[in-house]
Amino acid sequence: MRPTPRLTRIATLLSVAALSVTTLAACGGGGEAAPAGQSGGGGGSDKLTMGFAQVGAESGWRTANTKSIQESASSAGVDLKFSDAQQKQENQIKAIRTYIQQKVDVIAFSPVVETGWDTVLLEAKRANIPVILTDRSVDSTDTTLYKTFLGSDFVAEGKKAGDWLVKDSEGKSEVDVAELQGTTGAAPAIDRKEGFAEAIKAAPQIKVVASQTGDFTRSGGKQVMEAFLKSNPDIDVVYAHNDDMALGAIEAIEAAGKKPGKDIEIISVDAVKDGMTALSEGKINYIVECNPLLGPQLMDLAKKVKAGEEVPQRVVTEETTFTQDEAKKALPDRKY
């Protein structure tokens, strides 16, 4: 018996209705649980979203740091919103406010300078968005404005540099040091200067005869070193707050007809490939490591913070130092 047109229409309507119910259930409608990895009701992703405001791209260290963060976010399944402040605090503050408006899960940043952050960090706190400091700290009496600080102990780095020079200067009557400082007001510049000054107190023959910022850049290091050599032709040692400035100083020293590493000893901080290469060649005498590969630790901390877990307020990265021979051994496997 063939179905009548009326029965066919009824069967079709029942099929459509059944399909609609199935579709609603699959989308989390009707009070059903959403699929794993999605939020109920809206079908949006539970993926952690991080807003990261980077200082800039002023050095090889910073480039390696950025790469580590970006690659680690991808591996950890973190949705990373990244901005480059070009070494300007106002750009970082603007980026952080944008992240607040976008309602990201976590904000992380490496502060250009130490001061001037309380207002914008309070805005993040009021929006219930946790903040993680990376690489550099802020100078604030309110430590509730951020969850944790992940980075190096810059004072210890400066002290390691100074300790090496004290030992190297034993038996010498006078050692004149030119200091290439990092960006004025930046935590590593302040702390590396402090640690170095504390260490060389043990050797009164060591004197810092010139000290000026080279902004952590190779061009800045070269320019400042050129000026130092004109005003202080008898400089014995250069203490550079990072490898890029040390590499710039090498160019200036060679242009002045002197041999870096011999006529003028060089101590640096970072241990990036270019710096380590110069160390292996004897153009730099000693390097204190500052590890830029903070990405994996940052992603781990971000996930814990989002989950409401307690994290240490200070997480210090493990680092070492390098002589010429140690640099030669380490270079083949160096990742940055």
C-alpha positions as CSV (number, residue, x, y, z in Angstrom):
1,M,0.0,0.0,0.0
2,R,1.5,3.3,-1.0
3,P,1.5,6.1,1.7
4,T,-0.8,9.0,1.1
5,P,0.7,12.5,0.6
6,R,-0.6,13.5,4.1
7,L,1.2,10.6,5.8
8,T,4.4,11.4,3.9
9,R,4.3,15.1,5.1
10,I,3.7,14.0,8.7
11,A,6.7,11.6,8.5
12,T,8.9,14.3,7.1
13,L,7.9,16.8,9.9
14,L,8.7,14.2,12.6
15,S,12.1,13.5,11.0
16,V,13.0,17.2,11.0
17,A,11.9,17.6,14.6
18,A,14.0,14.7,15.7
19,L,17.1,16.1,13.9
20,S,16.5,19.5,15.6
21,V,16.5,17.8,19.1
22,T,19.7,16.0,18.2
23,T,21.4,19.2,17.0
24,L,20.4,21.1,20.2
25,A,21.9,18.4,22.4
26,A,25.2,18.4,20.4
27,C,25.5,22.2,20.9
28,G,25.1,21.9,24.7
29,G,21.5,23.2,24.5
30,G,18.7,21.9,26.7
31,G,21.0,21.8,29.7
32,E,23.3,19.1,28.3
33,A,27.1,19.2,28.9
34,A,29.2,20.8,26.2
35,P,31.9,18.8,24.5
36,A,35.3,18.7,26.2
37,G,37.4,21.8,25.6
38,Q,34.3,24.0,25.1
39,S,32.3,26.1,27.6
40,G,28.6,25.2,28.1
41,G,25.9,27.3,26.4
42,G,28.1,29.3,24.1
43,G,30.3,26.6,22.6
44,G,33.4,28.8,23.1
45,S,36.8,27.5,23.9
46,D,38.2,27.0,27.4
47,K,41.7,27.6,26.0
48,L,43.7,29.9,28.2
49,T,44.2,33.3,26.7
50,M,47.3,35.3,27.7
51,G,48.1,38.9,26.8
52,F,51.9,39.4,26.7
53,A,53.5,42.9,26.5
54,Q,57.1,42.5,25.5
55,V,59.7,45.2,26.1
56,G,60.9,45.2,22.5
57,A,63.5,43.6,20.3
58,E,66.6,45.5,21.5
59,S,69.0,42.6,21.8
60,G,69.7,39.0,20.9
61,W,68.6,38.0,24.4
62,R,65.2,39.6,23.9
63,T,64.7,38.0,20.5
64,A,65.4,34.6,22.1
65,N,63.0,35.4,25.0
66,T,60.2,36.3,22.6
67,K,60.7,33.1,20.5
68,S,60.6,31.0,23.7
69,I,57.3,32.6,24.8
70,Q,55.7,32.3,21.4
71,E,56.8,28.7,20.9
72,S,55.9,27.6,24.4
73,A,52.4,29.1,24.1
74,S,51.8,27.2,20.9
75,S,53.0,23.9,22.5
76,A,51.0,24.5,25.7
77,G,47.8,25.3,23.7
78,V,47.7,28.9,25.0
79,D,46.1,31.6,22.9
80,L,48.8,34.3,23.0
81,K,48.0,37.9,22.3
82,F,51.5,39.5,21.8
83,S,52.6,43.1,21.6
84,D,56.0,44.8,21.2
85,A,56.4,48.0,23.2
86,Q,59.5,49.1,21.4
87,Q,61.1,50.0,24.8
88,K,58.4,52.5,25.6
89,Q,56.5,52.3,28.9
90,E,53.4,54.1,27.5
91,N,53.1,51.4,24.8
92,Q,53.2,48.6,27.4
93,I,50.5,50.4,29.5
94,K,48.3,50.8,26.4
95,A,48.7,47.1,25.6
96,I,47.9,46.0,29.1
97,R,44.7,48.1,29.0
98,T,43.8,46.5,25.7
99,Y,44.2,43.1,27.3
100,I,41.9,44.1,30.1
101,Q,39.2,45.2,27.7
102,Q,39.6,41.9,25.8
103,K,39.1,40.1,29.1
104,V,42.1,37.8,28.7
105,D,42.7,35.1,31.4
106,V,46.2,36.2,32.3
107,I,48.4,39.2,31.6
108,A,52.2,38.8,31.5
109,F,54.8,41.4,30.8
110,S,58.4,42.3,31.1
111,P,58.4,46.0,32.4
112,V,60.5,48.5,30.5
113,V,61.2,50.3,33.7
114,E,60.6,49.6,37.4
115,T,58.2,52.4,38.4
116,G,54.9,53.8,37.2
117,W,52.8,50.6,37.1
118,D,50.5,50.7,40.1
119,T,47.5,52.4,38.3
120,V,47.3,50.0,35.3
121,L,48.0,46.9,37.5
122,L,45.2,48.0,39.9
123,E,42.9,48.2,36.8
124,A,43.8,44.5,36.0
125,K,43.3,43.5,39.6
126,R,39.8,45.1,39.7
127,A,39.0,43.2,36.5
128,N,40.0,40.0,38.2
129,I,42.8,39.4,35.7
130,P,46.0,38.0,37.3
131,V,49.3,39.4,36.3
132,I,52.7,37.6,36.0
133,L,55.9,39.6,35.8
134,T,58.6,38.0,33.6
135,D,62.3,38.8,33.4
136,R,62.0,42.2,35.2
137,S,60.3,43.3,38.4
138,V,58.3,46.4,39.3
139,D,59.0,48.8,42.2
140,S,55.7,48.8,44.1
141,T,54.8,48.5,47.8
142,D,51.6,46.7,46.8
143,T,52.7,43.1,46.0
144,T,49.1,42.0,45.6
145,L,49.1,43.7,42.1
146,Y,50.8,40.7,40.6
147,K,50.7,37.0,41.3
148,T,54.4,36.1,40.8
149,F,57.7,37.3,39.3
150,L,59.6,34.9,37.1
151,G,63.1,35.8,36.2
152,S,66.8,36.1,37.1
153,D,68.4,37.5,40.2
154,F,70.0,40.6,38.6
155,V,71.9,41.6,41.8
156,A,73.4,38.2,41.9
157,E,74.4,38.5,38.2
158,G,76.2,41.8,38.9
159,K,77.9,40.3,41.9
160,K,79.2,37.3,39.9
161,A,80.7,39.7,37.4
162,G,82.3,41.7,40.2
163,D,83.6,38.6,42.0
164,W,85.4,37.5,38.8
165,L,87.1,40.9,38.4
166,V,88.2,41.0,42.1
167,K,89.9,37.6,41.6
168,D,91.3,38.7,38.2
169,S,92.7,41.9,39.7
170,E,94.7,40.3,42.5
171,G,98.2,41.8,42.6
172,K,97.3,44.8,40.4
173,S,97.8,48.3,41.7
174,E,95.0,50.1,39.8
175,V,92.1,48.8,37.6
176,D,90.0,51.4,35.8
177,V,86.6,50.2,34.8
178,A,84.1,51.6,32.2
179,E,80.5,50.5,32.9
180,L,78.0,50.2,30.1
181,Q,74.6,50.4,31.8
182,G,71.3,49.0,30.5
183,T,68.2,51.2,30.0
184,T,67.9,53.9,32.7
185,G,65.3,52.8,35.3
186,A,65.2,49.2,34.1
187,A,65.5,46.6,36.9
188,P,68.4,44.7,35.3
189,A,70.4,47.9,34.9
190,I,69.8,49.0,38.5
191,D,70.4,45.6,40.0
192,R,73.5,44.6,37.9
193,K,75.1,47.9,38.8
194,E,74.3,47.4,42.5
195,G,75.6,43.8,42.6
196,F,78.8,44.7,40.8
197,A,79.5,47.7,43.0
198,E,79.0,45.6,46.1
199,A,81.4,42.9,44.9
200,I,84.3,45.2,44.0
201,K,84.3,46.9,47.4
202,A,86.6,44.0,48.4
203,A,89.2,45.4,46.0
204,P,89.9,49.1,46.5
205,Q,92.2,49.2,43.5
206,I,89.2,48.7,41.2
207,K,87.5,52.0,40.3
208,V,84.6,52.7,38.0
209,V,85.9,55.7,36.2
210,A,83.0,56.0,33.6
211,S,79.4,54.8,33.6
212,Q,76.7,55.5,31.1
213,T,73.6,53.8,29.6
214,G,73.9,52.1,26.2
215,D,70.2,51.1,26.3
216,F,71.1,47.4,26.1
217,T,71.7,47.9,22.3
218,R,74.8,47.1,20.2
219,S,74.8,50.5,18.6
220,G,74.4,52.2,22.0
221,G,77.3,50.2,23.4
222,K,79.5,51.2,20.5
223,Q,78.7,54.9,20.7
224,V,79.2,55.1,24.4
225,M,82.4,53.2,24.3
226,E,83.8,55.5,21.6
227,A,83.1,58.4,24.0
228,F,84.7,56.6,26.9
229,L,87.9,55.9,25.0
230,K,88.3,59.6,24.1
231,S,87.7,60.8,27.7
232,N,89.4,57.8,29.4
233,P,92.1,56.4,27.1
234,D,93.6,54.2,29.9
235,I,90.5,52.0,30.6
236,D,91.5,48.6,31.7
237,V,88.1,46.8,31.9
238,V,84.7,47.1,30.4
239,Y,81.7,45.9,32.4
240,A,78.7,45.6,30.1
241,H,75.2,44.9,31.4
242,N,74.5,42.8,28.4
243,D,76.2,41.0,25.5
244,D,74.9,43.4,22.8
245,M,76.5,46.4,24.4
246,A,79.7,44.4,24.9
247,L,79.7,43.5,21.2
248,G,79.3,47.2,20.4
249,A,82.2,48.0,22.7
250,I,84.4,45.5,20.9
251,E,83.8,47.3,17.6
252,A,84.8,50.7,19.2
253,I,87.9,49.2,20.9
254,E,89.0,47.6,17.6
255,A,88.4,50.8,15.7
256,A,90.6,52.6,18.2
257,G,93.5,50.2,17.4
258,K,93.3,48.1,20.6
259,K,92.6,44.5,21.2
260,P,89.4,43.6,23.1
261,G,90.1,40.9,25.7
262,K,93.7,41.8,26.0
263,D,94.4,45.5,26.0
264,I,90.9,46.0,27.5
265,E,89.2,43.1,29.3
266,I,85.5,42.7,28.9
267,I,82.9,41.3,31.3
268,S,79.4,40.8,30.1
269,V,76.0,39.4,31.1
270,D,73.6,37.3,29.0
271,A,75.5,34.5,27.2
272,V,73.7,34.7,23.9
273,K,75.4,33.0,20.9
274,D,77.1,36.1,19.6
275,G,78.5,36.9,23.0
276,M,79.6,33.4,23.6
277,T,81.3,33.3,20.2
278,A,83.2,36.5,21.1
279,L,84.1,34.9,24.5
280,S,85.4,31.7,22.7
281,E,87.5,33.9,20.5
282,G,89.0,35.7,23.5
283,K,87.4,39.1,22.7
284,I,85.3,38.9,25.9
285,N,86.9,37.5,29.1
286,Y,83.9,36.4,31.2
287,I,80.2,36.1,30.8
288,V,77.5,35.7,33.4
289,E,74.5,33.9,32.1
290,C,71.0,35.3,32.0
291,N,68.6,32.6,30.6
292,P,66.0,34.0,28.2
293,L,64.1,30.7,27.7
294,L,61.3,31.5,30.2
295,G,58.5,30.3,28.0
296,P,57.8,26.9,29.5
297,Q,57.9,28.1,33.1
298,L,55.6,31.0,32.2
299,M,53.0,28.8,30.6
300,D,53.0,26.5,33.6
301,L,52.6,29.4,36.0
302,A,49.8,30.9,33.9
303,K,47.8,27.7,34.0
304,K,48.2,27.3,37.7
305,V,47.2,30.9,38.3
306,K,44.1,30.5,36.1
307,A,43.1,27.4,38.0
308,G,43.4,29.3,41.3
309,E,46.4,27.4,42.5
310,E,48.9,29.0,44.9
311,V,52.3,29.9,43.2
312,P,55.5,31.2,44.7
313,Q,55.7,35.0,44.6
314,R,59.2,34.8,43.3
315,V,60.5,32.1,40.9
316,V,64.3,32.4,40.2
317,T,65.7,30.9,37.0
318,E,68.9,28.7,37.2
319,E,71.9,30.2,35.6
320,T,75.7,29.8,35.4
321,T,78.9,31.6,34.2
322,F,81.3,31.0,31.4
323,T,85.0,31.4,30.8
324,Q,86.6,31.1,27.3
325,D,87.1,27.3,27.5
326,E,83.6,26.8,28.9
327,A,82.1,28.8,26.1
328,K,83.9,26.7,23.5
329,K,82.3,23.6,25.0
330,A,78.9,25.0,25.3
331,L,78.6,26.7,21.9
332,P,77.8,23.7,19.7
333,D,74.6,23.0,21.7
334,R,73.6,26.6,22.5
335,K,69.9,27.3,21.8
336,Y,70.1,31.1,21.9
